[in-house]
């Protein structure tokens, strides 16, 4: 009978069939290895049976020397297919966790918004109430031990959970934030989470020291939470970190929900979360400002390589949650592809750029060993004129390439009005400007964009580059130095070490949360720009008023005492002279040493005098060949102490020109003064426009909130597009209206704090054509005061505490020194200036005593 062979039909869809077809050879080899392994094991077993039957014919006779056979298998090599399967399993588990987390956070957010209003953000009297509303039978509920941690105590409690409500929602209804998305074993109270949020924003406290301090604080006040089957207390760091991430995610979701309901544009969102002075609505009479500063938006770009992240710190198989302030890596890749396409299209040869070569971070290959093992090696940031963070991007396994600033610029331009002019300050703004022109990038916005170099980097560039890109030498920049991101990196420096080995999601979330607080604080402090100057003026007045006639008399007595002390010192040295007594050998040696030292000093003085005489003779012979704004001997100390804007660096020696602007110090100083006055005038113009932006944003945002609150009370069609899990239409309307009421109250508090400063600054720098806007501001303030008075929020002046009495008592001997300033050092009794004055008095007194003794 003939042997027939047939091939089984492949099962599955077309994708699975193609995958099986492509992997047929690998699968066949794996199957062959498995069969050969089984055959070898079976043959080895049969061989052992044959040997046992050959050498042991009498099975009943015991053999004491018989040893037990040990089968030694060769170490099997790891098959690549097995590792791929394990990786796919881990990825599938991570994706499942991500899916469950997304479902959980949406349900939790709806309950969070409802309870936030009921408990007044967990600050009301009913904050500790039980808001569970499960009506299921007790048999369907499962009790589980959960460690509940509060700011005042901790305990291990039996909590009943039901399948109809997620565990995280049940704990939130009890007033606790879960320490894990699924089956949490630990939960932290909402007052504790809110307290940690404020503490983390202001004090840069880490999770480990905070949980350790909390454990030591709660240990004598409540139950001690032991680890499982251990005698030591639990480590709460990881569950607390997870609870913090969930809390921050809920806050971000609340902000996004309000933005979606209010239907804000991207620029309006930037005005709310970044800087209303830069991204607020356009002033009504914009044409009254000159063209150089009209509606000008100035931003700064810079990179930082401290915020590195190790690639093996986490395995993020799921979709990475990217906060609003961070660019998606897809945008950076799109900018990189656009640059490559333009380079291939234009086919321009590569040209050397001295500015780029001198910029270490732009093309630094020496620190690649430091970046080894890191997936994200730094941050590229963008901020506005007021140091508010706008957008950030991760530097992923590359240096500070042009694709990063290009991606940030493209993303920002999409959020702005099409015709708004944008000025960009960058360390190598000159190189980026030349590259964009050469490759014809940003063609749709090129007429509205100009570049410059930041102030402290501008002096590294050559003089021709400074003339074109230095903000001090060009119009439209004001007095901005362009170093706002340097201050931002210093502000974010405490996060470098804790986030280096954190997960990518936690790392991005922590930086975004810190930047969010930084921007909110900046919006509140927009009115505080003149406060330090006012405080300094008050201190100067008090210091000057303290120097009364009695103080002058005391200083005169002190000068007289210095003179008498100098007389005594001089007489003491004269009495020790060798002509008054029989000197010893040691005294003679000391006298010779003094004579030798004096001789050397006289020689040095003679050389210095000769150099001065030569300089004077040179000036007399060539009066037009002197160094600009400098006279005297040029020593190393004087040379190293010169400022970067000193005319010495721009001397005619480098121009090879004898024109007055090159050799006359007065002309050079006059040119710098004219340029500085122009920048000051531009600064006033920019401040006036930014004031209009901020006032216009405050008025429009208040009207938007109030109109939407009124709209919710009549029509409810706009809420259908907003997803809130577990809420019907009526509850959704109530929840959104409550959140808008809370934001309206917060906005009214902000504009009331701005009120006095806005009116003062408006009268200083605002043109008369914009009077309509200040009238609208006055109407808004009257409306805010009446509303707050109706709510009973206006405090009676008679009930206020007199802080001056407490300040007067604490200024005596209770001061921690945190508000000290550098100029206070000059106000103490002993300073270098006073020491120099004292030396001059001593020298003058010594000469007087010497003359008197010679006359006698």
C-alpha positions in Angstrom: 0.0 0.0 0.0 1.5 3.3 -1.0 2.3 5.8 1.7 0.5 9.1 1.3 1.5 12.4 2.9 -0.6 15.5 3.2 -0.1 18.9 4.8 -2.6 20.3 7.3 -4.3 23.5 6.4 -3.2 26.6 8.3 -5.7 27.9 10.9 -6.4 31.5 11.7 -6.8 34.7 9.8 -4.6 35.8 6.9 -2.1 37.7 9.2 -1.6 34.6 11.3 -1.2 32.4 8.2 1.4 34.8 6.8 3.3 34.8 10.1 3.3 31.0 10.2 4.5 30.9 6.6 7.4 33.3 7.3 8.4 31.5 10.5 7.9 28.0 9.1 11.7 27.2 9.0 12.3 28.5 12.5 9.3 26.5 13.8 10.5 23.4 12.0 14.0 23.7 13.5 12.5 24.2 17.0 10.3 21.1 16.5 13.3 19.1 15.3 15.3 20.1 18.3 12.5 19.1 20.7 12.1 15.7 18.9 15.9 15.0 18.9 16.0 15.9 22.6 13.3 13.4 23.3 14.9 10.7 21.2 18.3 11.2 22.9 16.7 10.9 26.3 14.8 7.7 25.3 17.9 6.1 23.8 19.9 7.0 26.9 17.2 5.4 29.1 17.2 2.2 27.0 21.0 2.0 27.1 20.9 2.3 30.9 18.3 -0.5 31.1 20.5 -2.7 28.9 23.6 -2.1 31.0 21.6 -2.8 34.2 20.4 -6.1 32.8 23.9 -7.0 31.6 25.9 -6.5 34.8 23.1 -7.5 37.3 21.8 -11.0 36.4 20.7 -11.8 40.0 18.4 -9.0 40.9 17.6 -10.5 44.3 21.2 -10.4 45.5 21.9 -7.1 47.2 25.0 -5.2 46.4 26.3 -2.8 49.1 28.7 -1.2 46.8 26.1 -0.3 44.2 25.9 3.5 43.7 22.9 5.3 42.5 23.1 6.5 39.0 23.0 10.2 38.5 21.9 11.5 35.1 23.9 14.6 34.2 22.3 16.6 31.4 24.2 19.1 29.4 23.2 22.8 30.1 20.8 23.8 27.5 21.3 27.0 25.6 18.6 29.6 25.7 16.7 29.6 22.5 16.0 33.1 21.1 12.4 32.1 20.5 11.9 31.5 24.2 13.2 34.9 25.2 10.9 36.5 22.6 7.9 34.6 24.0 8.8 35.7 27.5 9.1 39.3 26.4 5.8 39.1 24.6 4.2 37.8 27.8 5.6 40.6 29.9 4.5 43.1 27.2 1.0 41.6 27.2 0.8 41.8 31.0 1.9 45.4 30.9 -0.7 46.3 28.3 -3.3 44.7 30.4 -2.3 46.7 33.4 -2.4 49.8 31.3 -5.9 49.0 30.1 -7.1 48.3 33.6 -5.5 51.5 34.8 -7.2 53.6 32.1 -10.6 52.2 33.0 -9.9 52.7 36.7 -8.7 56.3 36.4 -11.7 57.4 34.4 -14.2 56.0 36.9 -12.1 57.4 39.8 -12.0 60.9 38.3 -15.8 61.2 38.2 -16.0 60.3 41.9 -13.0 62.6 42.7 -14.7 65.7 41.2 -18.0 65.0 43.0 -16.3 64.4 46.4 -14.0 67.4 45.9 -16.9 69.7 46.0 -18.9 67.9 48.7 -15.9 67.9 51.1 -14.6 71.4 50.0 -11.4 69.7 48.8 -11.3 67.5 51.9 -11.2 70.6 54.2 -14.8 70.7 55.3 -16.4 69.2 58.4 -17.7 66.2 56.5 -14.3 65.3 54.9 -14.0 62.2 57.0 -17.5 60.9 56.3 -18.2 57.6 54.6 -19.7 58.3 51.1 -20.1 54.7 50.0 -23.5 54.0 48.4 -23.3 50.3 47.6 -26.6 48.4 48.2 -25.3 44.9 47.4 -25.9 42.0 49.7 -23.3 41.4 52.4 -22.5 38.0 50.8 -21.2 39.7 47.7 -18.7 41.8 49.6 -15.2 40.8 50.4 -13.3 42.1 53.5 -9.6 42.8 53.2 -7.1 44.3 55.5 -5.8 47.7 54.3 -3.2 50.0 55.9 -4.8 53.4 56.2 -2.3 56.3 56.7 -3.4 59.7 57.8 -1.5 62.9 58.8 -2.6 62.3 62.4 -2.5 58.5 62.6 -2.3 55.1 60.9 -4.0 51.8 61.4 -4.6 48.4 59.8 -8.4 48.2 59.1 -10.7 45.6 57.6 -12.4 47.2 54.6 -15.3 45.7 52.8 -15.0 45.8 49.0 -17.7 45.0 46.4 -17.5 43.9 42.8 -19.8 46.6 41.7 -17.4 49.3 42.8 -13.6 49.5 42.0 -11.4 49.2 45.1 -9.8 52.6 44.4 -13.2 54.2 44.3 -14.3 52.6 47.5 -11.2 53.9 49.3 -11.7 57.4 47.8 -15.3 57.4 49.2 -13.7 56.7 52.6 -11.4 59.7 52.1 -8.2 57.8 51.1 -6.1 57.6 47.9 -5.2 54.0 47.0 -1.5 53.1 46.9 -2.0 50.7 44.0 -4.4 50.7 41.0 -5.5 47.1 41.5 -6.2 45.4 44.9 -4.5 48.1 47.0 -3.1 47.1 50.3 -2.2 50.6 51.4 -4.1 53.9 51.2 -3.3 57.5 52.2 -5.8 60.1 53.3 -6.6 63.0 51.0 -5.5 65.7 53.5 -2.1 64.0 53.6 -1.9 63.9 49.8 -2.8 67.6 49.6 -0.3 68.5 52.3 2.5 66.5 50.6 1.6 68.2 47.3 2.2 71.7 48.7 5.2 70.6 50.6 6.8 68.9 47.6 6.2 72.1 45.5 7.8 74.5 48.0 10.4 72.4 49.7 11.7 69.8 47.1 11.1 67.0 49.6 11.7 63.5 48.3 9.4 60.5 48.8 11.8 58.5 50.9 12.6 61.1 53.5 8.9 62.2 53.6 7.7 58.6 54.3 10.4 58.0 56.9 9.6 61.3 58.7 5.9 60.4 58.5 6.6 56.9 60.0 8.7 58.3 62.8 6.0 60.9 63.5 3.1 58.5 63.6 4.8 55.7 65.4 4.3 57.0 69.0 0.8 58.3 68.1 -0.9 55.3 66.5 -0.5 51.7 65.6 2.7 50.5 64.1 2.4 48.9 60.7 4.6 45.8 60.4 5.7 44.2 57.2 4.4 40.7 56.4 5.9 38.0 58.6 8.5 40.5 59.8 9.2 42.5 62.9 10.3 45.8 61.2 7.9 48.5 60.0 6.6 48.6 56.4 8.3 50.6 53.7 5.6 53.0 52.4 7.7 54.6 49.6 6.4 52.7 46.6 2.7 52.7 47.5 2.9 56.4 48.4 4.6 57.1 45.0 1.8 55.3 43.2 -0.8 57.3 45.2 1.0 60.6 44.3 1.0 59.7 40.6 -2.8 59.0 40.7 -3.4 62.2 42.6 -1.5 64.3 40.0 -3.2 62.5 37.2 -6.6 63.3 38.6 -5.6 67.0 38.8 -4.5 67.1 35.2 -7.7 65.4 34.1 -9.7 68.0 35.9 -7.8 70.8 34.1 -8.3 69.1 30.7 -12.0 68.6 31.4 -12.5 72.3 32.1 -10.5 73.3 28.9 -12.7 71.0 26.8 -15.9 72.3 28.3 -14.9 76.0 27.9 -13.8 75.1 24.4 -10.5 77.1 24.8 -8.2 77.5 21.9 -4.5 76.4 22.2 -3.4 80.0 22.8 -6.1 80.5 25.4 -4.9 77.3 27.2 -1.3 78.7 27.1 -2.6 81.9 28.7 -4.2 80.0 31.5 -1.4 77.5 32.3 1.7 79.4 31.2 1.7 83.2 31.1 -1.3 85.5 30.4 1.0 88.5 29.8 2.5 86.8 26.7 -0.4 84.7 25.4 -3.4 86.8 26.4 -5.7 88.5 23.9 -4.3 91.2 21.7 -4.6 94.8 23.0 -7.5 96.8 21.4 -5.3 99.6 20.1 -2.2 97.7 19.0 -1.3 100.2 16.3 -0.2 102.8 18.8 2.9 100.8 19.5 6.0 100.9 17.2 6.5 98.2 14.6 9.6 96.8 16.4 7.7 95.8 19.5 4.1 95.6 18.3 2.5 92.4 19.6 5.9 90.8 20.0 6.3 87.4 21.6 9.8 86.7 22.9 10.7 83.1 23.8 14.0 81.4 24.9 15.4 78.0 24.0 18.0 76.0 25.8 19.1 72.4 26.5 20.1 70.7 29.7 22.0 67.4 30.0 21.5 66.8 33.8 18.1 65.2 33.6 19.3 61.9 32.3 17.2 58.7 32.6 18.7 55.2 32.6 17.1 52.9 30.1 17.0 49.9 32.4 15.3 51.8 35.2 11.9 50.6 34.0 10.1 48.6 31.4 7.3 50.7 29.9 5.6 48.4 27.4 2.4 50.3 27.5 1.6 53.6 25.9 3.6 56.3 27.7 1.4 59.0 29.2 2.9 62.3 28.0 1.9 65.5 29.9 0.7 68.5 28.0 3.9 70.5 28.5 6.0 67.7 26.8 6.2 67.1 23.1 5.4 63.7 21.8 8.5 62.0 20.4 6.6 61.7 17.1 6.8 65.5 16.7 10.6 65.4 17.1 10.9 62.6 14.6 8.7 64.6 12.2 10.9 67.6 12.5 14.0 65.4 11.9 12.4 63.9 8.7 11.5 67.4 7.5 15.1 68.6 7.9 16.5 65.5 6.1 14.0 66.0 3.3 14.9 69.6 2.8 18.6 68.8 2.9 18.2 66.2 0.2 15.9 68.5 -1.8 18.3 71.5 -1.7 21.5 69.4 -1.7 23.4 72.2 0.0 27.0 71.4 0.9 27.8 71.3 4.6 29.5 74.5 5.8 31.6 75.1 8.9 30.0 77.3 11.4 32.4 78.7 14.1 29.6 79.5 16.4 28.2 76.0 16.3 31.7 74.5 16.8 32.3 76.7 19.8 29.0 75.6 21.4 29.9 72.4 23.2 26.4 71.1 23.9 25.3 71.3 20.2 27.8 68.8 19.0 29.5 67.2 22.0 31.0 63.8 21.5 33.2 63.7 24.5 30.5 62.9 27.0 29.1 59.9 25.2 30.5 57.6 27.9 28.4 59.5 30.4 25.3 59.0 28.3 25.9 55.3 27.8 23.0 53.3 29.1 20.6 56.2 29.1 17.5 56.5 26.9 16.8 60.2 27.7 19.9 62.2 28.2 18.5 65.6 28.8 15.7 68.2 28.2 15.2 70.8 25.6 13.0 73.6 26.9 11.2 76.7 25.7 10.1 79.5 28.1 8.6 83.0 27.6 9.9 86.4 28.7 8.7 85.9 32.2 10.5 82.6 32.7 7.2 80.6 32.4 7.7 77.1 30.9 5.9 76.7 27.6 7.0 73.4 26.1 9.7 70.8 26.7 11.1 67.9 24.8 13.2 64.9 25.7 16.7 64.6 24.2 16.5 60.9 23.3 19.9 59.3 22.7 21.3 62.2 20.7 23.0 65.5 21.3 21.3 69.0 21.1 20.4 68.6 17.4 18.5 71.1 15.3 15.4 68.8 15.2 14.7 69.6 18.9 14.4 73.4 18.6 12.7 73.0 15.3 10.0 70.8 16.8 9.5 73.2 19.7 9.2 76.1 17.3 6.8 74.3 15.0 4.6 73.2 17.9 4.5 76.7 19.4 3.7 78.4 16.0 0.6 76.1 15.6 -0.8 77.4 18.9 -0.4 81.1 18.0 -2.1 83.5 15.7 -0.8 83.1 12.2 0.6 86.7 11.8 2.0 87.2 15.3 5.7 88.1 15.3 8.0 85.8 17.3 11.5 86.5 18.5 13.6 83.6 19.6 16.7 83.7 21.8 19.0 80.7 21.6 22.7 80.1 22.5 23.4 79.5 18.9 20.5 81.4 17.4 22.8 82.7 14.7 23.6 79.2 13.5 19.9 78.1 13.6 18.8 81.2 11.7 21.4 80.5 8.9 20.4 76.9 8.7 16.7 77.7 8.4 17.4 80.1 5.6 19.7 77.7 3.8 17.2 74.8 4.0 14.1 76.9 3.4 12.4 75.7 6.6 9.4 77.4 8.3 8.6 79.1 4.9 5.0 79.9 6.0 6.2 81.8 9.1 9.7 83.0 8.1 8.7 86.7 7.7 7.4 86.8 11.3 10.4 85.1 13.0 13.7 86.5 14.0 16.6 85.0 16.1 19.0 86.3 18.6 21.7 85.0 21.0 21.3 85.1 24.7 23.2 87.8 26.4 25.8 85.8 28.3 26.5 83.6 25.2 26.6 86.5 22.8 30.1 87.7 23.8 31.5 84.3 22.8 30.5 84.9 19.2 32.6 87.0 16.9 31.9 90.7 16.5 30.0 90.5 13.2 27.7 87.9 14.7 27.1 90.1 17.7 26.2 93.1 15.5 23.4 91.0 13.9 22.2 88.8 16.8 23.1 90.5 20.1 19.9 91.7 21.7 21.6 94.8 23.1 22.6 95.9 19.6 19.3 95.2 17.9 15.8 96.5 18.2 12.7 94.8 19.5 14.3 92.8 22.4 14.0 95.2 25.3 16.2 94.4 28.4 15.7 90.6 28.2 18.9 88.6 28.9 17.6 85.3 27.5 18.7 83.2 30.4 15.3 82.3 31.8 15.8 78.6 31.2 19.1 78.7 33.1 17.1 79.8 36.1 14.6 77.0 35.2 17.3 74.4 35.3 18.4 75.6 38.7 14.8 75.3 39.9 14.5 71.8 38.6 17.9 70.7 39.8 16.6 68.9 43.0 14.7 66.5 40.7 17.8 65.3 38.8 18.9 62.5 41.2 15.5 61.1 42.3 14.2 60.8 38.8 17.3 59.2 37.2 16.1 55.7 38.0 12.3 56.3 38.1 9.9 55.0 35.5 9.5 57.2 32.4 5.8 58.1 33.2 6.7 59.1 36.8 9.7 61.1 35.6 7.7 63.1 33.0 4.8 63.5 35.4 7.0 64.8 38.2 8.7 67.4 36.0 5.4 68.5 34.5 3.8 68.9 37.9 6.8 71.0 39.1 6.6 73.2 36.0 2.8 73.6 36.5 3.4 74.9 40.0 6.2 77.1 38.7 3.9 78.7 36.1 1.0 79.1 38.6 3.4 80.9 41.1 4.7 83.1 38.2 1.1 84.2 37.3 0.5 85.2 40.9 3.9 87.0 41.1 3.5 89.0 37.9 2.5 92.0 40.1 5.6 91.6 42.4 8.2 92.8 40.0 8.7 96.1 41.7 8.3 94.8 45.3 12.0 94.2 45.9 12.8 97.7 44.7 10.2 99.2 47.0 11.6 97.2 49.9 15.1 98.3 49.1 14.1 101.9 49.0 12.4 101.6 52.4 15.6 100.0 53.8 17.7 102.8 52.3 15.5 105.5 53.9 15.6 103.8 57.3 19.4 103.4 57.0 19.9 107.0 56.1 17.6 108.2 58.8 19.5 106.2 61.4 22.7 108.2 60.8 21.8 111.1 63.0 24.0 113.8 64.6 24.8 111.4 67.4 26.0 108.8 64.9 28.2 111.4 63.2 29.7 112.4 66.6 30.4 108.7 67.3 32.2 108.3 64.0 34.3 111.5 64.7 35.3 110.1 68.0 36.2 106.8 66.3 38.4 108.6 63.8 40.1 110.5 66.7 40.7 107.2 68.4 42.2 105.8 65.2 44.6 108.7 65.0 45.8 108.4 68.6 46.3 104.7 68.1 48.4 105.4 65.0 50.5 107.9 67.0 51.2 105.3 69.7 52.1 102.7 67.1 54.5 105.1 65.4 56.2 106.2 68.6 56.6 102.6 69.6 58.4 101.8 66.4 60.7 104.9 66.8 61.6 103.9 70.4 62.6 100.5 69.1 65.2 102.0 66.7 68.9 101.0 67.1 70.1 104.5 67.8 68.2 104.6 71.2 69.8 101.5 72.8 72.6 99.0 72.4 71.2 96.6 69.8 71.7 92.8 70.0 72.8 90.6 67.1 69.2 89.5 66.5 68.1 93.2 66.3 70.8 94.0 63.9 69.8 91.1 61.6 66.2 92.2 61.8 67.3 95.8 60.8 69.3 94.5 57.8 66.3 92.4 56.7 64.1 95.5 56.9 66.6 97.5 54.9 66.8 94.8 52.2 63.1 94.6 52.0 62.8 98.4 51.8 65.4 98.4 49.0 63.4 95.9 47.0 60.2 97.9 47.5 62.0 101.1 46.3 63.2 99.3 43.2 59.6 98.1 42.4 58.3 101.7 42.9 61.0 103.0 40.6 60.0 100.6 37.9 56.3 101.4 38.3 57.2 105.1 38.1 59.2 104.6 34.9 56.3 102.8 33.3 53.9 105.6 34.3 56.3 108.2 32.9 56.6 106.3 29.7 52.8 106.1 29.4 52.5 109.8 30.0 55.2 110.6 27.4 53.4 108.3 24.9 50.0 110.1 25.5 51.7 113.5 25.0 53.2 112.4 21.7 50.2 110.4 20.4 47.1 111.8 22.1 44.8 109.9 19.6 46.4 106.5 20.2 45.1 105.8 23.8 43.0 102.8 24.8 39.3 103.6 24.9 37.8 104.3 28.4 41.1 103.4 30.2 43.9 105.3 31.8 46.8 104.1 34.0 48.8 100.9 34.1 47.0 97.8 32.7 47.7 95.1 35.3 46.3 91.5 35.3 44.0 92.4 38.2 42.5 95.3 36.3 42.3 93.2 33.1 40.5 90.2 34.7 38.0 92.5 36.5 36.8 94.2 33.3 33.1 93.6 32.4 32.2 92.0 29.1 30.6 95.2 27.9 33.7 97.3 28.6 34.8 99.4 25.6 38.3 97.9 25.9 37.1 94.7 24.2 35.8 96.8 21.2 38.9 98.9 20.9 40.3 100.3 17.7 43.1 97.8 17.9 40.6 95.2 16.7 38.9 97.5 14.2 42.1 99.0 12.7 40.2 102.3 12.5 40.9 105.8 13.9 37.3 107.0 13.7 35.8 108.6 16.9 33.5 105.7 17.5 36.6 103.5 17.8 39.1 105.5 19.7 37.2 108.2 21.7 36.0 106.8 25.0 33.3 109.4 25.3 31.8 108.5 21.9 31.9 104.8 22.8 30.2 105.4 26.1 27.6 107.6 24.4 26.8 104.9 21.8 26.3 102.3 24.6 24.1 104.8 26.5 22.0 105.4 23.4 21.6 101.7 22.8 20.7 101.1 26.4 18.1 103.9 26.3 16.6 102.4 23.2 16.3 99.0 25.0 14.8 100.6 28.0 12.2 102.3 25.8 11.4 99.0 24.1 11.1 97.4 27.6 8.4 99.9 28.6 6.6 99.2 25.3 6.7 95.5 25.9 5.6 95.9 29.5 2.6 98.0 28.3 1.6 95.4 25.8 2.0 92.6 28.3 -0.1 94.5 30.8 -2.8 94.7 28.2 -2.5 91.0 27.5 -2.8 90.1 31.2 -5.7 92.5 31.8 -7.5 91.3 28.7 -7.0 87.7 29.7 -8.4 88.3 33.2 -11.5 90.0 31.9 -12.2 87.5 29.1 -11.6 84.5 31.3 -13.9 85.9 34.0 -16.6 86.5 31.5 -16.1 83.0 30.0 -16.5 81.3 33.3 -19.5 83.3 34.3 -21.3 82.9 31.0 -20.7 79.1 31.1 -22.0 78.9 34.6 -25.2 80.8 33.5 -25.4 78.6 30.4 -25.4 75.4 32.5 -28.4 76.6 34.4 -30.5 76.9 31.2 -29.2 74.7 28.3 -27.3 71.5 28.8 -26.3 70.3 25.3 -22.6 71.1 25.6 -21.9 68.5 28.3 -22.8 65.5 26.1 -19.4 65.5 24.5 -17.6 65.2 27.8 -17.1 61.7 29.1 -17.5 61.2 32.9 -17.9 57.5 33.8 -20.7 56.6 36.1 -22.6 59.9 35.9 -25.8 60.7 34.2 -26.5 64.0 32.4 -27.9 65.8 35.4 -25.0 64.8 37.8 -22.5 65.7 35.0 -23.9 69.2 34.8 -23.8 69.7 38.5 -20.2 68.5 38.8 -19.0 70.7 36.0 -20.8 73.7 37.4 -19.3 73.2 40.8 -15.8 73.0 39.3 -16.4 76.2 37.3 -17.6 77.9 40.5 -14.4 77.0 42.3 -12.2 78.2 39.4 -14.2 81.4 39.2 -13.6 82.1 42.9 -9.8 81.4 42.5 -9.7 83.7 39.4 -11.5 86.5 41.4 -8.9 86.2 44.2 -6.1 86.5 41.6 -7.5 89.6 39.9 -8.1 91.2 43.3 -4.5 90.7 44.2 -3.5 92.3 40.9 -5.8 95.3 41.3 -3.6 98.0 42.9 -0.5 97.1 40.8 -2.5 97.1 37.6 -3.8 100.6 38.2 -0.4 101.9 39.1 1.4 100.3 36.2 -1.4 101.4 33.8 -0.8 105.0 34.6 3.0 104.7 34.1 3.4 103.0 30.8 0.0 102.6 29.0 -1.1 104.9 26.2 -4.3 106.9 26.4 -5.8 105.1 23.5 -6.3 101.9 25.6 -8.5 103.7 28.2 -11.4 101.5 27.3 -9.6 98.4 28.7 -8.9 100.0 32.1 -12.5 101.0 32.3 -13.5 97.3 31.8 -11.0 96.4 34.5 -12.6 98.8 36.9 -16.0 97.4 36.2 -14.7 93.9 36.8 -13.1 94.8 40.1 -16.4 96.4 41.3 -18.2 93.3 40.3 -15.7 91.0 42.1 -15.8 93.1 45.3 -19.6 93.1 45.3 -19.7 89.3 44.8 -17.1 88.6 47.5 -18.9 91.0 49.9 -22.1 89.1 49.3 -20.3 85.9 50.1 -19.0 87.4 53.3 -15.3 87.2 52.2 -14.4 90.8 52.8 -12.6 91.1 56.2 -13.4 93.9 58.5 -10.4 96.2 59.0 -11.0 96.2 62.8 -10.6 92.4 62.9 -7.2 92.4 61.3 -4.0 91.5 63.2 -1.4 94.1 63.7 1.7 92.4 62.2 4.0 95.4 62.9 4.0 94.7 66.6 5.2 91.2 66.1 7.8 92.3 63.5 9.2 94.8 65.9 9.7 92.1 68.5 11.1 89.5 66.2 13.6 91.9 64.5 15.5 92.2 67.7 17.0 88.7 68.1 14.7 86.2 66.3 15.9 86.0 62.6 16.8 83.0 60.6 18.7 85.1 58.0 16.8 83.7 55.0 15.7 87.2 53.8 19.3 88.6 54.0 20.6 90.4 50.9 24.1 90.9 49.6 24.1 94.6 50.1 23.5 94.2 53.8 27.2 93.2 54.2 28.2 96.7 53.4 26.1 98.1 56.2 27.9 96.5 59.1 30.6 98.3 61.1 33.7 96.6 59.7 33.9 96.5 55.9 36.7 96.6 53.4 35.9 100.2 52.7 36.1 101.1 56.4 39.4 99.2 56.6 40.8 101.1 53.7 39.7 104.4 55.3 41.3 103.3 58.6 44.6 102.6 56.7 44.5 106.0 55.1 44.0 107.6 58.5 46.9 105.7 59.9 49.2 106.7 57.1 48.2 110.3 57.3 48.7 110.3 61.1 52.1 108.7 60.7 53.2 111.4 58.3 52.0 114.1 60.8 53.9 112.5 63.7 57.1 112.2 61.6 57.0 115.8 60.6 56.5 116.9 64.2 59.4 114.9 65.4 61.6 116.2 62.6 60.7 119.8 63.5 61.6 119.2 67.1 
